[in-house]
Amino acid sequence: MKKKYTIGRSDKIDLPELHLFELEAKVDTGAFTSAIHYHHAELIEREGKTVLHFTLLDPTHPDYNDRSFYFEEFEQRKIKNSFGDSEERFIINTTITLFGKNFKTDFSLSNRGNLKFPILLGRKLLKKGFTVDVARKDLSFRNKSRKE
């Protein structure tokens, strides 16, 4: 696949379906799946179906909005964390906006509360046409700012 976009080591991204905009995200070519910090997640029964109910970020984050999300389509998967330990995580598929384009990708719900970046962008997303330049940052955000 021909690479179309150069992304830096970090950027500010939009997750329109989750009503989150200009969130700081770290690019991590060592991670396969992207991750997002969650505050609360549980499986509930709704109209006879098992549904994933969750909130994102946490009350200490400036973009926390205490909004509940309900996903009927989700997975549970074992994912290795940065220490090499396997964790059972919920996986959702949602839209991320970078360089003015929307990309559907998977995010694992992860406890990233003690980390600088609430979002991690992994290889599954980066394979959709991105080259990483670790000497740069906020390339998509700057492109967005110029267009506005």
Secondary structure, 3 states (H helix, E strand, C coil): CCCCEEECCEEEEEEHHHCEEEEEEEECCCCCCEEEEEEEEEEEEECCEEEEEEEECCCCCCCCCCCCEEECCCEEEEEECCCCCEEEEEEEEEEEEECCEEEEEEEEEECCCCCCCCEEECHHHHCCCEEECCCCCCHHHHHHHHHC
